[in-house]
Amino acid sequence: MAINFTDAVKAYEKIARHDAIPGPGGPQIKGGADFSDVLREATEGAMGALREGERQTLKAAAGTADLNDVVMAVGKAEMTLQTVVALRDRVIQAYQEIIRMPI
């Protein structure tokens, strides 16, 4: 998958101006979104990537899928899982730091 350099620069500039918050479905306009909405959308996006990887794997086992699509979907699912695990580890680490704080 090739990424256009100009599009990437424009996306970074938009985020730098604080016009948008990146999310699983692309940038979203700041507004009434609270933390639970952002967390829900991120979780749904992660689950969608994992389900797509699973679906493509099943299609490959049946012999009806394109190998490139399978590799891309499984790679995306793997990266999503690694990101979720890293975020979980950071949340646990932050919680442990808060617990260690003196009152």
N, C-alpha and C positions, 0 to 999 in steps of 0.2 A: 504494500500500500504506500504510494508516494504522497508526501505532504507538500503542498505548495508553500514555499518560503514566505511569500507575501501574505498569504492567508494566516499563517502562524504568527507573523509579526503583528498583524491587525488584531488578532485575538488577544495577544499579550498586551497590546496597548489598551484595548478595551477593558481588560481586567485591571490593568495598572490605574486606569481612571476611576476604578471602583464603580463602573456602570453595571457590572454583571458579576454574579457568583457562579463559578463553574460547577456543574452538577452532572449526574449520570446521563442525562438527555441533552447535554449541551448547556451553554450559558443561559441563565435565567435572570430576569430583572429583579433587583432587590425590591422588597416591598413588605408585604405582610407575612412573609415566610418566617416561621419561627424555627427553633432548633429541631423540634420533633418532625416538622415537615421536611426539612433538609435531610435528616437522618432516615426518614421513611423513603424518600426518593432515592437516596444513595443505596439503601438496602434493596429496594425493588430493582434498581439498575444492576446491582451485583448479582441478584438472583436471576435476572433475565440473561445475563452473560453466561452464567453457569448452566442454565437450562438450554441455551442455544448450543453450547459445547456438547452437552449430553445428547441433544437431538441430532446434531451433525454426526456424532460418534455412532449413534444407532443407525443412521442412514448409511454410514460407511460400512457398518457390519452387514447391512442388507445389500450392499453393493449398488446403491442408488445415488450416492453423493459424489460430488466432485472432490478430489483429494485436496485441492487448494482451499476450498471452503472448510473442510474438516480441520486442516492444520490451523487456519486462521481462527476458527471458533474455539478450538481447544487451547490455542495459545492465549487468546483473550480471556478464556475462563481461568486458565492457570495464573495469569497476571492479576486478574480480579481477586482470586483466592489469596494470593500472596499479599495483595494490598489490604484485604480485609484482616488477615492474620496480623500484619504489621500494625494496623490501626488498633486492633484489639490489644496487642501487647503494649502499645503506647497508653491506652486508656487505663489498663491495669497498672502500669508504672506510675501514671499520674495519681491514681487512687491511692496507691501505696505511699506516695510522697505526701499526700494530704493526711493520711492516717498518721504518719510519723511526725507531723507538725505539733509542736507543743501548744497547749491551750493557754 
